[in-house]
Every structure is written in structure tokens, then in C-alpha cells.
Amino acid sequence: MTYTAHFMHQALEQAAQALFLSSPNPRVGCVIVDDSGQILGQGFTQQAGGPHAEVMALRDAAAKSRDVRGATAYVTLEPCSHHGRTGPCCNALIAAGIGKVVGALTDPNPQVAGRGFDRLRAAGVEVEVGPGAAQSRELNLGFFSRMIRSTPWVRMKAASSLDGVTALHNGNSQWITSAQARLDGHAWRARACTILTGIGTVLADNPRLNVRDIPTPRQPRIAVVDSKLDIPLDAHILKAASPCFIYTCSANQAKIEQLHGLGATVIHMPNAAGKVDLAAMMRDLAQRGTNELHVEAGFKLNGSLIREGLVDEFLFYQAPKLLGTGAMGIVNFGPLNELSEGLQLEFHDVTRLGPDLRIVARVQGRDKF
């Protein structure tokens, strides 16, 4: 591993510590190194409104009384150049006397988009771009999706038997997969900005859809597709500390006011068929700061999302058992007449968790944006 690759790897390890923390901001890490290879300071982006990675690394160096003048800052994403909830990070690096910045990627945010690197160069700071680009983009795939496509990165989760059964004919589904798989599922919830479900799941299971047994500084928001506004007023998700968005076609003003009184946001978003406009919902969720959307729904909503081409990635947990016919499956779409009409996926990761398998599969080409 080269000198540059080594310290960019260190910066990427810092960025990974923001996995559950920084959304809707990207997960960014920064490591400041002197000519001898000593790490002077390091840090990662904090919660929205808090300091970014570069500022955290500069603060770390200052707390250790280390002089960063002339040092190199390895940053996993271009330092911001605009005033948002915090000041421009490129200005902080310039003011500190940093001599060189090695950045993994240009920030896709139109408010930055190369301006941070340009400002650094204009101030006499040497800039190198590219090391660690693939890893940084992967860590921030949802942020890139929101910035470039104006939609979240949509990940659909399901736990099933090897023959694709998610629940028995009587609805019994607890638990098909193991405790290890369920714990891992909560880690994937924790990294998401928003968890999406359908009214069928709410009525059948009354889920909480929160993160449990995984330390997390924040709970993801919750979104529900509920065309007729059938959600019970005592549903667990309406009692959650995190915001709840309900997408509907209903104009039941009395129910809407009741839901507003419980803290929910009701969004009227019908399509021509009188159903919730799912594509418009994705754009709306992106505008509300959703980078990664984690879907935990039933086969009907799952099928609708797939039919409309809105799913990017699947997170499947499979238990080594067969549960037979007459049971519920993962998705409901089709029937298809040709094998070529099937949704083509690519395995991204296959991992064993206790007795089960975790499969991460992506729709072919969906990450090429």
C-alpha cells in the first residue's frame, strides 16, 4: 500500500464512523499528516448542523498542540465551499495553513461541485483528487443518488426461507431468521435516513420500525404508503420519537387533523389511478433529505416498487429451511411471459450470519449514475 493509499484508508475508516450519524450530510473522514508521516489530527462529520470532518481533524490537532502548517489533509470528499449550517471547510483548511489536500471525490452537491478544490488551489494549496474514490462513493451512495438523481438510494429488505416464504398462511413470521440476522437488520435500519412501509404491514403487524439493540445517535424517520388513510391512531409508529410521513390519496380532513395532532405529516400525493404516486414520493423524500431509503414492507408494496423501477438494491436474509406452499412471498409482480422479463440483479455481497445468509443484490446498472 502506498503512502497516499495508507492515509486515505485511514480517512475512510474515520468516515465509516459517521455511518449512523451524519445523514443527510455525507459520511466524510479527514486525516491530517505531516511530512514525517505523523498523524496530527483526525475526525469525521458529526450530526447535521455539527462540524464537518475537516474541522474535527483541525480541532483534534489543536487539542494535541500540533502545528498543521504545511501538512497534508486526506479527505474522503471535497471540502465544502458554501455556507450552510456550518462555514466552508475549504476556508478552515486554508486558514490553518494546510499545504496539500488529497481528496477522494468531487462533491456532487451543486453548491460545491468542484468549487472547494478550486478555492484551495486559488489559495496556493496543492490538490490531488482520486485516491479512495470508489470506496468513498460506495459509503455515500445514497448522498450521491440524492444529489445526482434527486431520489434516494432505495434498499428493500426481506427475511425469508430458502423457498422465498416471508410468513405462513396464517401470518406467522416470528421468527424465520436467526437473532444474528435480526441484529444485522437493525444495523442496516440505523444507517438509513428513512424507513418505508405500507399500510398492510402496519395493520397486520403494528411494527415500531425503530433501531433496537444497536447503539445509534439517531432514529431514522418513518414513511408509510396509506392510500385510504386507514392507519390506526394508536399505531406504534405514530408514537415514535422520529418524524412520520404518511403518503395518501385521502382527503379525509378530520383524520388528517387527528394525525397532525399526533405529530405526523400527511402528504397528499395521488396518481391518475387513484393510488399514491410512488415515483413522486421518492422525489419528495429526497427533498426532505433522505439519502438511503430502507424498505420493510409486504409483497404488495414491494411488487409495486419493483414494477415502477424504483428499487436499487435488495437486502435478503435467508434461513436454511423450506416453508412450502400457501404462504406469503417477498414480492408480487408479474406474471411474466419470458425469462428475459425478470429483474436482473448482481450479487454485491454474500455473508453468512449464524445459520443464515445475508445477500445484498443490486439491480444491474443502478449504481452507474
N, C-alpha and C positions, 0 to 999 in steps of 0.2 A: 504494500500500500504506500503510495507517495505521501509526501509531507502534506500537500494540499488535501488529498483524499482523506488522510487521517483526521485532520481538524474539521473538515466538512462532516465527516462521520460523527465527530463529537457534537457538532452543531445540530445534526439531525437527531441525535439522542436527546438533546435538550428540547428540540421541537416536539418530540414524541411525548414529553411530559405535559404538553398543553392539549393532549388528545381530548380530555374530558372538560377542558377549562375555557378555551379561548373563543369558542363559537359565539357569534357569527364571524369573528375575525379568524384569519388563517392561523394554523399551528406553525409557529416560527421559532427557531432557536438561533442563538448567536454565541460565538466563542471568540474572544479577543486574545491574540497570541503575539509575543514579542519575537525578535529576530533569533533568539536562542531556543525558541520552541516552548517557552514557559507560557502556560495559560494564565493570563492576567485577570480575566473575568469571564463569566458566562451566565446565560439566562434564557428564559423562554417567555413568550407572550402570556400575559395574565388575562383575567376576565375582561370582557368588553368594558371599555372605559378606563381600564388599568394600563400600566406601562407595557410597551412592546418589548420584544426580545432584546433589541439593541440597547435600550435604556436600562433594562435589567442587568445586562452584561456590564455596562458602564458603571452602574451603581455597585455591582459586585466588586469591580476593580477598585473603585473609590473606597469601599469599606475595608479593603485589604491594603490601602495606601499604595497602590501600584500605578505607576505612570504609564498611560496608554499612548502617549505621543509617539507617532511613527509606527505604531503597531498595526497588525493586520486583523481585521474583523471578518470572520467567516459567518455568513448569514444565509439561512436556507430560503429566503425570499427577499426580493428587492426592498431595501428600506423605503418606507413611505415618504412621500414628499408633500402631503397635503395636511391641512388642519382638520381633523375630525374631532373625536372625543379627546384625542391627545395631539401633541405637536408633531411635526415632521421628524422622523427618526434620522433621516439623512442630515438634517441640521445638527442634531445632537452628536452624530459621529464627526462632522466637520468641526464643530466647536471643541470637541475633545482632542482634536489633533490626530485622529486616525490617519495612517499613511496609505493604507490599501484596504479595499473591501473586495472579498471574494463572495459573490452571490450565486446561489444555485439557479435562480429563475427570475425572469422579469415578472412583476406583479401584474396579473390580468385585470385588476381593478382599473377602470378607465380614468379614475382620479390619479392614478400613479403611472402605470403603463410605460415605464422607461424614464420618467421624469426624475425619479430618485437617483438612478445611476447617472443621468445627465448632470444633475446638480452636484453630485460628488466629483465628477470629472471636471466640471467648471471650477470647482474649488481646489483643484490640484490633487485630488485623491485618486490613486491608481485603482482601476476597477477591472475585475475579471469575472466573467459570467459563464456558468455552465456546470461546474463540478457539483455533483449531487442532485442534478435537475430531476432525474426520473424518480428518485426516492422522495424528494420534496413534493413533487406533483402528486404522487400517489398518496402521500399523507394528507394532502389538501385537495383531493379530487372533488369533494363537494363544493369547496370555495371556488375552484376553477369552473365547475359546472354553473354555479350561480352567476359568476361574473361573465362567462362567455355565452352560455345558452339561455340565461335568465330562468333556469329551472334548477331545482335541487338534484343531487345525485340520489336516485331512488333505489333503495335496497329492500327487497322483500324477504322476510324471514318466515320459515316454516319448520316445524318439528314433525317428523313422520316415521312410520315404519319403512322397511325397505320396499314394500309394495305401495308406498305413497299414501298411506292412511294417516290422517291427522286426528280423527276421532271415530269412535264406534257409532253404529246406527242410532244408539240412544244418547249420543252426545258425550259419552265418557272419553276423556282425553288426558286425565291426570294420573300418572304421567307416562307418556310414551317413551320419552328420552330420559337420560340419567341426570342426577344432580349436577354433575360436571358440565353437561351440555347446557342446562338451565342457567348455571352461573355464568358461563361464557356468553349466553344470550343477553344477560344483563349488562355485560361489558360492552356489547355492541349497541344496546339501547343507550348507554351512557355517553357514547361518542356522537350520537345523533343530536341534531337540533330539535327535531320534531318527530313524534311517533304518530303514525296514521293507522286508524282502524275504521271499521264500518259499523253501522247501527246494528247489524245482525250479531256481531260479536259482542257488542255492548249489552244487547237484550239477552243473549244466551249465557254469557259468562260474567257480566258485570266486572270487567278487569280493572285493575288500578293503573296499569301501564306505566309504572314508575320503576326506577332503578333501585334494586334491593341487594344487599349483601356485597355490593361493590362500592368502595369509597368514592364518592363523587362530589365535587363542589357545587353542582347544579343538577336540577332535574330537567329533562327535555320537556318541551311543550307537547301538547296533545291535540291532534286534529281528528275529527270524526266526519265521515260522509253519512248524512242523515237526510235523505230527500224529503221525507214527510214530517220531520221534526218529532220523531217518536221517542226520543231519549227521555228516560225517566228522570224526574227532578232529584231523585236520591241516588243517581248513578255515582259510582266511586270516582270516576274521572272528573266530575263536577266539584268534588271536594278536594281535589289535588291542589298543592301549592303552586304548581306551574300553570300557565295560561292554557285555556282550552278553546280551540276554534271549531265551530260547528258549521259545516257547509251544507246548505239546504236549498230546496226549491219552495219550501212552505212560506206562506205569507201570514201564518197564524201569529198575529201581533201579541196576543195575550201570552202565548207560550214563549215568544221571543223576549218579551219583557221579563218574564219569570227567569229565563236563562241568563239574561243580562244581570238581573238581581243577584244571581249566584256567581257572577264574575266571568261567565263565558262570553265569547264573542261570536255572534251569529252572522254568517256571511251568506247572502242570497246569491246563488250562482247557478241558475238553471241553464240547460242547453235546449236545443229545439225539440228534443224528445221528452222533455219534462223531467230529466234526470240531472244530477249535479254534473256540471261541466268539469270533468276531471283534468283536462289539459289546462283550463283556466285556473283551476285550483292550484295546480303545480306552479304556475306563474305567480299567483298570489302568495303562496308560501315562500317563494324565493324573495319576493318584495318584502316579506316580513322577516327576512334574514335566515331562512332555512338553507343550510348548505347540504346536509345529509338528512334525507327523509327515510325513516325506518318504518316499514310497513309490517304490521301484525294484524292480519285481517282474515276473514273467511274466504272460501273458494269463490264466492260470487264477486266480491270486490277485487280479489286477486285476478280473476279472469277478466274483468272489465279493464283493469290497469294494463294487463298484458295485451288485450285486443287493441287498445288505443296506443300501444307502443310507448308506454310511459315508464316501464321498469328498466333499470340499467343493470342491476346485479341481484343475484339470489343468494341468500344465506340459508342453507339447508342443514338441518340436523337429522341424521337418520339412525334409528335404533336397529340393532340386528334381530328383528322379529318380523313376522308376517301377520297381518290382521284381517286379511280376507276381504270378501265382497260385502256389499251392502253398507259400507262405511263411507265416511267423508274423505274427499281428496284435497289436494293442495289448491288446485285451480279448476275453474270451469270455463273453458273456451273451446271453440270448435263446434261440430265435428269437422275434421279436415279430410280432404279427398286425396291428397298427395303427401307423401313423407316430406317433400321439399317445402311444404307449407308450415312445417313445425318451426318453433322458435329456436334458432341456432345459438347455442351457448358455447363458451370456452371456460374450461376449468381454470380458475385463478389460484385456488389453494384447496388442498385436501388434507385435513388434520384429524388424527384420532383423539377423542376426548373420552377417557374412560372406556366404556364399551361401545361408544357411539362414534359416528363420523360427522365431522363438520365439513361441508362442501361450500366453497364460495365460487360461484359461476357467474360469468358476465355475458350479457348479450353481445354477440360478435360486433365489434366496431364501435360500441357505445362509448368507450373511453377515448376515442380519437376525435377530440374537439380542441 
